[in-house]
Structures are given as structure tokens and as C-alpha cells.
Amino acid sequence: MIPRVHTRGRRTIGLLHYLYGPGTHEEHIDPHLVAAWDGLAPDPGRDPDATYGDLQRLLDQPVMAMPESRRPAEHVWHLSVRATPEDPVLSDEQWGEIARRMVAATGIAPDGDDAACRWAAVRHADDHIHIIATIVREDGRQARLRQDGKRSQAEARKIENDYGLRRLHAGDGTAAQRPTSAERHKAQREDRKRTAREELRETVRRAVAGTTSTEEFFDRLAAAGLLIRKRVAPSGDLLGYKVALPDDRNGEKEPVFYAGSTLAPDLSLPRIRERWALPAEAASADGSGREQPVLPDVTGPAFARRRASAATWQALMIIDHGDDGAAAAQIAAAGEVLDALAKTSAAHTRAELREAAFAFERASRSHVRAVRGHDRALRQAARDLVHSGPALGRGEDGATTAMLIDMAFFLAIATANWHAKKHHSQQAAAARQTAEHLRAAYQAAAGEPMAALGQRGQRLAPRVRQRQADLVRHVLPELAERIRAEDGWSALATTLDDARRAGHDPAALLADAARRRELGTATSISDVLVWRLRRSAHLPALPESSHEALAQGSHRQKPSVPNTPLRQDTANYSGRRR
């Protein structure tokens, strides 16, 4: 259940006209009272003899009884209460009781207070009500409405429990504004999957990812096809911006513009510019304090993904072990990497990656202030992904995409745990939802490369396979039998052999990979180790011989995709080094 306290108003009659009217897009159906301060209050919706003016005069009576000089300038209070799509349709009687509980909890009409404010609850749709009240009490005093928004949220949690509704998490005021009822109805009529507000927020986020200047940001907005209005001071300084979808028009056929700050708190121009700041006191991306160079943009999608995987690993370490400001910066920049990855990945992974980025947007904001500069490597990674262009879903592009998604999954889990420790319930839930979308994206991305690596492993000479089995038994004695029984064992065997051929010590690499994070909760230990080893040893994610095997149509019968390294029980993530 989602309550929302709206901006105070001056005219009771104006709000009544909206509540009882057809709505902006004819979405109001059968508007009528479900509860009021007085059981005899007129209902212009169902009583043909009642008028809006009748209800307005009764609501405003305590206000008008005051001397004009003492009347509050904005005396109209407005609260909407909405059920979630998963909730059952509630009756008028149930909504009436919910309205009484809300006005009591917020201080409009406390239980047993005979001199409370006058109010009325109007229902004009199945899933929500609006409560209108005047804030002057019957005794002439003004209602005590401090923290009415938080009080309504707390009461909503109790109502969810009492009515068996979907339990939502308490917010902290950092979430983006939800689409209005009118915006949702408009999207439904126009057969849009998301509202214009949500489409714009996603497009602006993608435009921000990895940018380094105002000019580049606005160039990307224009390239995305958005209409742009800039707010400029008399001095010529740029103060803000608005954007609109070309085909989103109002009743006068004019574009509907949204300011960046109304799309999301961190999409205002000043907040976007904070991302470009590199304060002198900021530490390096790896937390060492050493100055990190800005690397040149790359052109290859595979190389961009490999470098992004390394930056994501460093970010995960900072989230697990760094201070709060540095961790918050990494989490915010991780959202840019996901936006860039969704924008540039192949079609078979794009839908899940887009949903992952959309979900992570909520996890990227909290009241913990991000210390910009710590996120330099991740923002560079996002920039690399964008400038490298679209990746194919095959060969090295596809394999490095799986590698990066694997790393991003664990970063999402680390983010969920970081927020959970700070009791940021909405953000933690959003990060866990992100992880589930990344799990699905990994399954789509990893099928071919893991199958190809497995085929190479099956073609290894028996003595070579035995050598790798002995190595695993020596380094990981407690896990060796489980690893050899997994579908991904052949891919791990060939990876260990590739590392040896490249001049590395496979035993040392394997021991280091195992120390970086516990392996017992991994669904497929082999898959986890394959990507860790290929990244840390700088091996091609998918060697040329594997490309040839795929081109010949040779596929292993049981690819290890179902046994992904992305664990089924994400709540068990320990936060230890991976």
C-alpha cells in the first residue's frame, strides 16, 4: 500500500472538481465518497441533489469562521492511498476504514478527537482513494501535521499486515517519484510498457553513464531522440534542463516536459555535475590512495568488458571493506556500468540487463553521501562500454559479457548486504531484484562460451586432464570431488591448462582464486573459478580454437548454464573476498 502526501493547496473546490471529474485522460470511473468526517456529508458523485459547492462549503466552514487575517494561505491537505497491482480489489467499506486510519495516524483526525479537521475520502478507481481535508480544526487551531508522510507510511505497513496485502518496504525519501495514475493510464492507452516518466528516466540515466562534460551529456540526450529545454540564468550560466519524448503530447498537442530533478533526485544538473568532479582528497578506485590515471577510451567491446570486470571487482572490495562514502560512490557508479552494459549488449541478453539496470536505479541512492572520485574506475568502465559500441553475442564479445555479468552479480549482492546492514530495506530489495535479472542474463550469455570451453576440455589428452584433476585435489582437497562431478569441470580443466601454457603457475592462481571468496555456497564452483582464472590470468575469455568449434556446430550436450556461478540463495552471501 502506497500513501503519498501531496503539495498543500489553496482551493478546496479545485481539488474536488479534479477528484469527481473525469480525470486528465478519462480514467476516473464512478467517483464517490467512501468515508468522511460526518456520515451525513454530501456526495456529489452519487447524490444528484448534492453539488461540489455543498461539500466544499462544509469542508471549509472552520476555515471561513476564522478572521481573514488568520486564515492559512494553503489550507487544503491531500493524501492519496494506492494498493499495489498484486493486491485484491478492496470494497468501499474497506477503503473507508483505511481512510479513517490514515487521517487518525497523520494527525488530521486523531481517534476520539471531537474537534478534529474535516475530511472526505473519494474513490474513483479500483486501486486507490484520495483524502481531502482542511487543516483548520473545529476549535480554530491548526492540525499538527509534522512528519505526516512518515506517519502515513508507518500506518500503511500496519494496514498491509492487517488486510493481508503485499508487504512493502519503508522508504527513506530518496526514491524517484512514482508515475501518477494519469501517466499510467496514458501509457496503457498508448500500449507503452512504461510511462513517459519512466522511459525518460531510463534514457537520461543511459545518457549520463560515463559522460565527462555537460556538452557530452546533452549530445547524448539529443542522439537518443529526446526534446531538450535548457534553463539558463541571465548571466548565461546553465541552471537545469527538461526533456520530453517526441510522441508524448498533452491535450493541446504540446510535448510534455519533465525536469531532470523530477525524474530522479540524482538526475538534476547539479547532481549530474558532481559525477564529473574529482576532488584532490578522493582516493584511487582501488582504495590504495595512489593516483589513478584516466585510461584512453577503448574501441573493442571485448576489451571494454574485460576492463569493466576488473573495475567491478575493485568496486566489490570497496563496498565490502571501504568507508561509507567510498562504498556509496561505487554503488552509484555501478548503476552507470549496468546502464552502459544494457545499452551495448546483444539482443539475447539485453532485456534482462535492461531490467537489471532499471531495478538497480533504486539501489544506487540513499542518504549516505557518495564521495566522488572513488568511482573513477567504474565511471571510466561505463564510458569504455559506451564508446566501444554494441557487442556481438558470440566469440570473445559474448564470453567477456558473461564474465562481466558474473562479476556484476556479486557486486549486486554486496550492494544488497551493504544496504541491509544500514536498514535501507527498499535499496536492499532492489539490489536483490537486480541480482535475479543478472542471473537470467548470465544464463543467456554463458551458454555458448562455457560449452565451447567444455568441448576443448573434453579433447584434452587423458594425462593432461589427470594432471588438472590432481592439481585441484591438491589445492582444494575438500571441494575436489564436487568440482569434478560438475558439468563445468571440463571448462575448468582447459582453463587451468591455458594458464599453464601462458606461463602462469596454475596452482598459485587456483589457490588465489579460491581465497578471494568462499566457494561452498556456489551452485557451480567450476563456473565461478573459470571466470576468476581467465580474468586474473588475462586469458582470452574464449580462445580462437573455441570459436572454431562453435562455428562447426559442435556443442556439449549439457552446458553448465543451469548450474551457474550465480547462487540460488543470494541471502547467503558472506561478504568475504571473492
SEZA-252648 format. One line per field, with one value per residue (C-alpha): x, y, z; residue in one letter. Coordinates in pm, 1 decimal, m for minus. Each point is the difference from the previous one (the first is absolute). Last residue first. Layout:
N
px = c(X, ...)
py = c(Y, ...)
pz = c(Z, ...)
res = c(a, ...)
REM end
This chain:
578
px = c(3583.5, 94.8, m254.8, m336.8, m175.6, m262.3, m264.0, m290.0, 65.8, m136.1, 4.1, 365.7, 126.3, 283.2, m249.8, m107.8, m276.9, 261.6, 241.9, m54.8, m127.5, 26.8, 319.0, m34.3, 183.1, m157.4, 319.5, m3.8, m6.9, 312.9, 171.5, m77.4, 138.6, 326.7, 16.4, m3.5, m317.4, 55.2, 352.0, 235.7, 102.3, 97.4, m231.2, m292.2, 30.7, 50.5, m296.2, m223.5, 83.0, m6.1, m363.3, m102.7, 174.8, m151.2, m347.8, m279.2, 243.2, m68.3, 320.7, 226.4, 122.2, 136.1, 335.1, 178.5, m115.0, 130.3, 335.8, 32.3, m92.0, 252.4, 275.5, m75.3, m21.1, 347.1, m15.2, 198.5, m285.1, 6.5, m64.9, m294.5, m146.8, 26.9, m187.5, m264.9, m27.4, m65.9, m250.8, m202.4, 6.5, m122.4, m299.4, m251.5, 89.6, 124.9, 365.0, m82.2, m182.0, 290.7, 253.8, m182.7, 167.7, 339.6, 11.9, 366.4, 115.6, m323.8, m18.8, 357.8, m63.9, m303.1, 206.0, 270.6, m267.1, m142.3, 347.9, 64.9, m332.5, 88.5, m229.1, m294.6, m256.7, 150.8, m36.0, m366.4, m49.4, 148.2, m248.8, m296.0, 102.7, 29.1, m333.6, m222.1, 152.6, m200.5, m355.8, 69.4, 180.7, m301.0, m222.6, 236.4, 28.8, m378.3, 10.0, 286.9, m194.3, m289.2, 245.8, 125.8, m356.6, m80.1, 310.0, m93.8, m351.4, 119.0, 272.4, 58.3, 370.3, 112.5, m260.0, 144.7, 348.3, m148.0, m194.7, 303.4, 217.9, m269.9, m2.6, 381.8, m21.7, m229.5, 216.8, 295.3, m197.3, m145.3, 355.0, 118.0, m314.8, 62.1, 363.0, m120.8, m246.1, 251.3, 273.3, m210.4, m369.8, m264.4, 140.8, 79.2, m139.4, 243.5, 338.5, m90.8, m286.4, 192.9, 309.3, m206.2, m152.1, 349.4, 122.0, m288.8, 106.0, 362.9, m86.8, m242.8, 221.6, 3.1, m342.6, m65.0, m357.1, m218.2, m183.6, m364.9, m67.7, 8.3, 147.6, m236.1, m298.0, 179.6, 93.4, m346.5, 21.1, 356.3, m106.0, m305.9, 221.8, 238.7, m288.9, m121.2, 347.1, 127.0, m129.3, 22.2, 373.7, 142.4, 66.5, m281.5, m42.5, 372.8, m1.5, m291.9, 163.0, 328.0, m183.7, m175.2, 338.2, 92.9, m262.7, 114.1, 364.9, m79.9, m199.6, 293.0, 243.6, m226.7, m66.1, 360.7, 151.4, m9.4, m286.2, m97.4, 369.9, 66.6, m299.2, 126.5, 336.6, m180.6, m214.1, 310.3, 150.3, m324.4, m19.6, 345.0, m113.0, m319.1, 184.2, 245.6, m289.3, m183.8, 314.6, 50.4, 154.9, m6.0, 332.7, 76.9, m49.4, 296.5, m46.2, 173.3, 91.1, m221.9, m26.9, m381.4, m7.3, m170.7, 255.6, m73.8, m180.8, 179.3, 71.2, m367.7, m83.6, m328.1, m172.9, m257.8, m88.5, m114.4, m289.2, m111.4, 6.1, m192.5, m276.5, 11.4, 92.6, m342.6, m179.7, m232.3, m118.3, 358.3, 54.5, m294.3, m278.9, m148.3, m330.6, 15.0, m292.9, m304.1, m233.9, m130.6, 354.0, 261.0, 246.8, 118.9, 325.0, 83.8, 77.3, 297.9, 57.7, 327.1, 176.9, 198.6, 224.8, 181.5, m71.1, m1.6, m375.6, m20.2, m63.6, m250.5, 53.2, m282.7, 63.1, m208.7, 130.4, 119.9, 274.5, 255.9, m139.1, 43.4, 350.0, 99.0, m142.9, 227.5, 303.8, m41.4, m44.1, 325.4, 157.7, m264.4, 41.6, m370.5, m191.2, m180.3, m104.7, m148.1, m180.0, m154.8, m113.2, m155.2, m167.4, m154.9, m120.5, m163.4, m153.7, m162.6, 127.4, m112.4, m176.0, m328.1, m116.5, m305.5, 206.2, 261.3, m273.1, m150.5, 339.8, 61.7, m345.8, 55.7, 326.5, 336.4, 207.0, 245.1, 353.2, 90.7, 215.5, m269.4, 104.7, m255.6, m155.9, m16.2, m322.8, m200.2, m259.8, m340.2, m128.1, m245.1, 150.9, 361.4, m40.5, m189.2, 289.2, 252.7, m233.5, m12.9, 377.4, m14.6, m273.8, 205.6, 305.6, m199.4, m168.6, 342.3, m138.8, m371.2, m118.7, m344.5, m65.9, m209.6, m348.3, m181.5, m149.7, 350.2, 164.8, 195.2, m272.7, m17.3, m1.1, 68.0, 49.4, m67.3, 174.2, m12.8, m352.2, m28.1, m193.0, m5.7, m39.6, 87.0, m127.6, 146.7, m89.5, 267.9, m26.4, m209.5, m160.4, 338.9, m72.6, 239.5, 222.7, m151.1, 258.9, 290.3, 160.8, m97.2, m364.6, m44.9, 157.5, m203.6, m323.8, 99.7, 83.8, m343.5, m166.1, 212.5, m123.5, m362.4, 35.9, 126.2, 362.8, 120.4, 267.0, 365.3, 259.4, m33.3, 88.7, m268.7, 3.5, m62.9, m15.3, 31.3, m102.7, m3.2, m169.9, 76.6, 263.5, m5.4, m94.6, m288.1, 104.7, m52.0, m339.5, m130.0, m84.8, m346.6, 100.1, 255.3, m239.4, m260.8, 238.1, m106.5, m368.0, 31.4, 190.1, m255.4, m290.2, 205.1, 75.4, m373.6, m248.2, m350.2, 108.9, 153.3, 249.4, 310.3, m94.2, 9.8, m132.4, 142.0, m256.0, 241.4, 219.7, 379.6, m23.1, 7.4, m40.8, m110.2, m55.1, 173.5, m153.5, 299.7, 288.1, 231.5, m144.0, 350.9, 53.1, m267.0, m375.2, m87.3, m80.8, 358.3, 97.8, m302.1, 52.6, 362.2, m112.0, m280.5, 242.1, 212.6, 333.3, 197.4, 262.4, 234.8, m89.0, 41.7, 44.8, m113.9, 107.6, m146.1)
py = c(m1345.7, 158.0, m52.7, 175.8, m313.7, m33.3, m231.2, 226.8, m70.4, m352.8, m123.4, 75.7, 169.6, m226.6, m160.4, m360.9, 42.0, 140.5, m288.5, m121.4, m357.0, m146.1, 177.8, 187.0, m46.9, 215.4, 41.5, 371.2, m83.7, m207.7, 275.4, 257.4, m238.4, m23.8, 378.5, 17.4, 113.0, 223.9, 58.9, m47.9, 296.5, m232.8, 184.0, 7.1, m356.1, m129.6, 178.1, m88.3, m371.7, m8.8, 107.3, m244.9, m287.8, 81.5, m39.9, 77.1, 200.6, m23.6, m190.5, 224.8, 256.0, 317.3, 127.5, m294.7, m243.6, 222.8, 33.6, m376.1, m52.8, 256.3, m148.0, m352.6, 111.9, 163.9, 227.9, m23.2, 31.1, m377.7, m54.6, 243.5, m171.9, m336.5, 140.0, 137.5, m334.9, m176.8, 264.4, m41.0, m378.2, 35.4, 215.9, m283.9, m64.8, m334.5, 109.7, 304.9, m204.2, m241.7, 280.9, 207.4, m112.8, m53.5, 343.3, 57.1, m364.7, m145.5, 282.3, m70.1, m373.3, 63.9, 233.9, m265.1, m261.7, 218.2, 37.0, m376.5, m68.5, 231.2, 300.7, m34.1, 11.8, 326.7, 156.4, m99.8, 151.2, 330.6, 3.0, m83.9, 268.7, 253.8, m95.5, m9.2, 289.6, 294.0, m129.9, m148.6, 317.7, 213.1, m215.5, 37.8, 371.8, 31.6, m179.6, 218.5, 315.7, m122.2, m45.5, 354.8, 135.3, m181.1, 147.4, 347.5, m25.9, m135.4, 253.0, m143.1, 95.3, m362.3, m75.3, 269.8, m153.9, m348.8, 98.3, 178.1, m309.0, m199.2, 245.7, m12.1, m379.0, 19.8, 264.0, m242.5, m273.1, 258.9, 108.9, m354.8, m76.9, 313.8, m106.9, m326.6, 165.6, 251.7, m266.5, m217.2, 66.1, 239.0, 285.8, 315.0, 343.8, 294.0, 36.1, 357.7, m105.9, m280.4, 215.6, 277.7, m246.9, m126.2, 357.8, 49.5, m316.9, 110.9, 347.8, m108.4, 106.1, 346.6, 87.7, m54.5, m129.8, 141.0, m268.1, 110.2, m268.0, m41.8, m274.7, m275.8, 170.2, 16.4, m365.3, m108.1, 180.1, m121.0, m359.3, 39.4, 125.8, m286.3, m246.0, 145.5, 39.2, m354.4, m159.9, 331.0, 50.2, 247.8, 372.1, 182.6, m255.9, 12.6, 380.9, 9.1, m271.7, 193.6, 320.2, m178.5, m118.1, 368.7, 52.1, m310.7, 103.8, 347.6, m144.4, m226.2, 292.8, 204.7, m294.5, m100.4, m295.5, m375.1, m168.2, 290.2, 67.0, m363.1, m7.0, 315.7, m164.5, m296.1, 236.3, 177.6, m333.2, m103.1, 340.6, m61.1, m332.2, 153.9, 282.3, m250.6, m205.6, 304.1, 119.4, 373.8, 110.4, 348.0, 106.0, m73.6, 266.6, m52.9, m111.0, 193.8, m233.6, 7.3, m376.8, m11.1, m172.0, 290.8, 244.3, 212.9, 331.0, 286.0, 185.3, 6.5, m147.7, 156.4, m147.2, m188.7, 318.2, 146.7, m246.6, 121.6, 364.8, m90.1, m186.6, m372.7, m108.5, 76.3, m189.8, 94.9, 314.0, 127.0, m40.6, 225.3, m169.0, 133.5, m105.5, 95.3, 213.0, m149.5, 223.4, m304.4, m98.2, m166.2, m289.4, m75.7, 198.8, m127.6, 294.0, 144.3, 288.3, 165.1, 187.4, 306.5, 77.2, 326.6, 275.9, 276.5, 34.7, m364.9, m282.8, m282.5, m242.1, m165.1, m333.6, m225.2, m355.3, m198.0, m202.3, 199.2, 317.9, m141.8, m118.4, 347.3, 145.8, m217.8, 59.0, 375.5, m14.5, m190.1, m333.2, m256.7, m361.3, m74.0, 329.4, m81.1, m338.4, 164.2, 254.0, m280.8, m192.9, 307.1, 94.5, m342.3, 6.5, 344.1, m94.7, m300.5, m349.7, m290.0, 242.7, m107.1, 359.0, m50.8, m179.0, 277.1, 261.6, m194.9, m12.8, 371.0, 85.7, m216.1, 181.2, m157.8, m44.1, 269.1, m133.6, m149.0, 188.7, 67.2, m278.5, m261.2, m275.3, m329.4, m131.2, m294.5, m113.0, m0.2, m232.3, 260.3, 43.4, m30.2, 241.5, 238.4, m0.1, 84.0, 272.8, 150.2, 45.0, 157.8, 241.2, 101.0, 59.7, 229.4, 180.5, 85.5, 304.6, 42.2, 160.9, 124.8, 374.8, 147.1, 139.5, m245.3, m186.7, m54.4, 193.0, m234.3, m46.9, m357.1, m197.0, m373.2, m169.5, m370.7, m277.1, m328.9, m35.5, 355.8, 318.2, m24.8, 317.4, 32.8, 307.4, 216.5, 246.7, 66.1, m118.9, 156.3, m325.2, m173.2, m363.5, m143.8, 266.0, 188.3, 174.9, m121.7, m234.4, m322.6, 94.7, 122.7, m324.5, m232.5, 163.8, m31.1, m369.6, m54.1, 166.0, m205.6, m316.4, 113.8, 96.9, m351.7, m90.3, m141.6, m258.6, 108.4, m95.3, 329.9, 188.7, 190.7, 379.9, 261.8, 365.8, 279.6, 364.9, 286.9, 329.3, 301.8, 178.1, 368.7, m76.6, 214.3, 239.7, 328.9, m117.1, m41.4, m368.8, m141.4, m42.4, m262.1, m192.9, 0.0, m110.6, m364.5, 93.0, 262.6, m238.4, m279.4, 224.8, 167.4, m334.2, m50.8, m237.5, m57.4, m278.6, m190.7, m251.1, 200.3, 324.7, m179.6, 218.8, m57.1, m170.9, m256.2, 286.4, 7.0, m185.8, m351.6, m184.2, 301.8, m41.9, 13.6, m254.3, m36.9, 246.2, m89.7, 244.9, 118.6, 294.2, m123.4, m31.4, 234.7, m87.9, 16.6, 285.2, 217.9, m73.2, 120.5, 330.3, 47.3, m30.1, 283.9, 98.4, m323.7, m192.6, m223.0, m367.1, m255.8, m343.6, m334.2, m324.4, m331.4)
pz = c(m380.4, 328.1, 271.5, m14.2, 115.7, m270.3, 146.1, m95.1, m367.5, 30.1, m359.5, m46.4, m311.7, m101.8, m235.4, 22.7, m257.1, m241.5, 31.5, m351.3, m18.3, m345.2, m96.8, m322.5, m331.3, m268.4, m201.7, 77.8, 368.1, m27.2, m197.9, 267.3, 262.3, m191.8, 2.6, 379.0, 186.0, 300.0, m123.5, 295.8, 211.5, 288.2, 243.6, m245.0, m130.9, 353.8, 155.1, m294.5, 10.6, 381.3, 21.0, m271.3, 174.9, 339.0, m147.1, 248.0, 212.5, 375.5, 81.3, m203.7, 252.4, m153.0, m116.5, 153.9, m270.0, m279.8, 177.8, 40.1, m364.4, m121.8, 216.7, m122.2, m362.5, 8.0, m301.0, m323.2, m250.3, m56.0, 371.5, m3.3, m306.2, 181.2, 300.7, m235.2, m179.7, 329.2, 109.7, m320.2, 46.2, 359.5, m96.8, 4.8, 363.6, 137.2, m9.8, 211.4, 265.2, 28.0, 34.9, 259.9, 323.6, m164.1, m165.2, m90.4, m19.2, m138.8, m252.4, m113.2, m22.3, m221.1, m217.6, m47.1, m71.5, m275.4, m145.8, 16.0, m170.0, m290.8, m18.3, m239.6, 281.4, 120.1, m342.5, m4.1, 343.9, m112.1, m287.2, 224.2, 248.3, m281.6, m158.8, 310.6, 192.8, m137.9, 46.5, 341.0, 98.2, m93.2, 221.7, 295.9, m74.2, 27.7, 334.9, 122.2, m83.9, 214.1, 286.3, m54.7, 0.0, 326.8, 163.8, m124.7, 137.9, 335.5, 70.9, 349.4, m5.1, 7.5, m267.6, m226.1, 9.6, m42.9, m309.7, m143.4, 50.8, m179.9, m290.2, m14.6, m14.0, m301.6, m166.0, 3.2, m177.6, m239.2, m85.0, m75.7, m201.1, m208.8, m35.4, m153.6, m238.0, m130.6, m20.0, m228.7, m40.8, 133.8, m197.4, 189.1, m77.5, 17.7, 163.5, 95.6, 227.5, 169.5, 43.9, 161.6, 245.4, 82.9, 49.4, 242.7, 179.7, 22.3, 127.3, 269.5, 290.1, m153.4, 134.1, 367.2, m4.2, 276.6, 196.3, m16.3, m260.1, m377.4, m221.0, 114.9, m164.5, m336.7, 44.9, m115.0, m336.3, m53.4, 63.1, m221.7, m282.2, 57.7, m19.9, m330.2, m149.8, 43.9, m322.5, m186.1, 40.7, 247.5, m49.6, 178.6, 277.3, 72.5, 8.6, 243.1, 213.0, 7.0, 93.5, 287.0, 122.4, 27.1, 272.0, 187.1, m21.4, 131.7, 289.3, 89.4, 2.5, 225.8, 231.6, 60.3, m183.3, 76.3, m182.1, m226.2, m65.0, m92.9, m234.4, m169.5, m70.6, m159.8, m207.3, m126.7, m110.4, m171.6, m171.0, m144.3, m143.6, m132.0, m173.6, m150.7, m137.3, m139.2, m182.8, m48.4, 324.8, 151.8, 144.2, 364.2, 262.3, 227.9, 359.7, 275.9, 282.0, 312.4, 0.4, m7.5, m338.1, m173.2, 131.0, 300.4, m10.3, 177.3, m323.9, m93.9, m341.2, m104.5, m304.6, 203.9, 187.4, m332.5, m4.5, 342.9, m115.7, m319.8, 181.4, m68.6, 354.2, 148.5, m278.4, m287.3, 180.7, 34.4, m374.0, m77.4, m193.5, m324.0, m155.6, m368.7, m125.8, m171.6, 204.3, 185.5, 94.2, m221.8, 36.9, m355.7, 11.0, 351.4, 226.4, 185.7, 238.6, 100.8, 274.7, 101.7, m299.2, 58.1, m252.1, 257.6, m42.2, 115.9, m249.8, 29.7, m289.1, m190.0, m169.1, m226.8, 17.4, m303.0, 168.9, m197.5, 159.2, 349.6, m93.2, m122.4, 320.6, 213.7, m220.1, 29.0, 376.0, 38.4, 94.7, m89.5, 114.8, 35.6, m14.6, m325.8, 136.3, 306.8, m221.0, m205.6, 308.5, 161.1, m327.5, m40.8, 361.9, m33.5, m335.9, 164.3, m62.0, m220.0, m231.2, m161.3, m54.8, 218.1, 263.4, 4.1, 42.9, 286.9, 170.8, m44.7, 134.1, 308.6, 65.1, m67.5, 315.7, 99.2, 32.2, 335.0, 251.7, 260.9, 234.3, m92.9, 209.7, m182.9, m147.2, 128.8, m254.7, 163.0, 273.6, 128.4, 348.4, m118.5, m288.0, 229.6, 248.2, m273.7, m127.0, 350.4, m3.6, m345.5, 108.1, 302.3, m217.7, m228.9, 288.8, 140.5, 179.5, m57.9, 321.5, m106.3, 8.7, 278.6, m50.2, 228.3, m297.2, m135.0, m281.6, m230.7, m260.8, m122.8, m325.5, m1.6, m334.6, m54.2, m190.1, m194.5, m133.4, m127.8, 88.7, 378.7, 203.5, 369.9, 184.5, 275.9, 273.7, 257.4, 360.1, 278.8, 116.2, 38.4, 94.2, m260.1, m152.3, m297.7, m214.9, 213.5, m252.3, 178.6, 52.4, m357.3, m125.5, 220.2, m106.9, m367.8, 42.2, 154.9, m298.9, m238.4, 168.9, m15.1, m366.0, m71.4, m75.4, m330.5, 81.8, 24.1, m263.0, m188.9, 320.4, 188.7, m6.8, 266.7, m106.0, 255.2, m47.0, 249.3, m94.2, 224.3, m201.6, 93.3, 359.4, 128.2, 270.7, m188.6, m125.1, 352.9, 48.2, m74.0, m366.3, 94.8, 225.5, m281.9, m275.5, m7.6, 20.6, m272.4, m228.1, 36.9, m100.2, m275.4, m162.6, m23.8, 162.3, m144.5, m236.5, 292.9, m140.0, m85.1, 169.0, 338.0, 281.2, 351.4, 227.7, 143.2, 112.5, m16.1, m329.8, m148.4, m333.4, m200.6, m374.1, m339.9, m243.2, m234.5, m16.9, m290.7, m253.7, m88.1, 234.6, 234.6, m60.2, 287.8, 359.2, 124.0, m233.4, 79.2, 367.9, m25.4, m149.9, 255.2, 290.4, m134.1, 158.4, m22.7, 192.3, m205.1, 6.2, 278.7, m156.5, 136.9, m172.0, 111.4)
res = c(r, r, r, g, s, y, n, a, t, d, q, r, l, p, t, n, p, v, s, p, k, q, r, h, s, g, q, a, l, a, e, h, s, s, e, p, l, a, p, l, h, a, s, r, r, l, r, w, v, l, v, d, s, i, s, t, a, t, g, l, e, r, r, r, a, a, d, a, l, l, a, a, p, d, h, g, a, r, r, a, d, d, l, t, t, a, l, a, s, w, g, d, e, a, r, i, r, e, a, l, e, p, l, v, h, r, v, l, d, a, q, r, q, r, v, r, p, a, l, r, q, g, r, q, g, l, a, a, m, p, e, g, a, a, a, q, y, a, a, r, l, h, e, a, t, q, r, a, a, a, a, q, q, s, h, h, k, k, a, h, w, n, a, t, a, i, a, l, f, f, a, m, d, i, l, m, a, t, t, a, g, d, e, g, r, g, l, a, p, g, s, h, v, l, d, r, a, a, q, r, l, a, r, d, h, g, r, v, a, r, v, h, s, r, s, a, r, e, f, a, f, a, a, e, r, l, e, a, r, t, h, a, a, s, t, k, a, l, a, d, l, v, e, g, a, a, a, i, q, a, a, a, a, g, d, d, g, h, d, i, i, m, l, a, q, w, t, a, a, s, a, r, r, r, a, f, a, p, g, t, v, d, p, l, v, p, q, e, r, g, s, g, d, a, s, a, a, e, a, p, l, a, w, r, e, r, i, r, p, l, s, l, d, p, a, l, t, s, g, a, y, f, v, p, e, k, e, g, n, r, d, d, p, l, a, v, k, y, g, l, l, d, g, s, p, a, v, r, k, r, i, l, l, g, a, a, a, l, r, d, f, f, e, e, t, s, t, t, g, a, v, a, r, r, v, t, e, r, l, e, e, r, a, t, r, k, r, d, e, r, q, a, k, h, r, e, a, s, t, p, r, q, a, a, t, g, d, g, a, h, l, r, r, l, g, y, d, n, e, i, k, r, a, e, a, q, s, r, k, g, d, q, r, l, r, a, q, r, g, d, e, r, v, i, t, a, i, i, h, i, h, d, d, a, h, r, v, a, a, w, r, c, a, a, d, d, g, d, p, a, i, g, t, a, a, v, m, r, r, a, i, e, g, w, q, e, d, s, l, v, p, d, e, p, t, a, r, v, s, l, h, w, v, h, e, a, p, r, r, s, e, p, m, a, m, v, p, q, d, l, l, r, q, l, d, g, y, t, a, d, p, d, r, g, p, d, p, a, l, g, d, w, a, a, v, l, h, p, d, i, h, e, e, h, t, g, p, g, y, l, y, h, l, l, g, i, t, r, r, g, r, t, h, v, r, p, i, m)
REM end
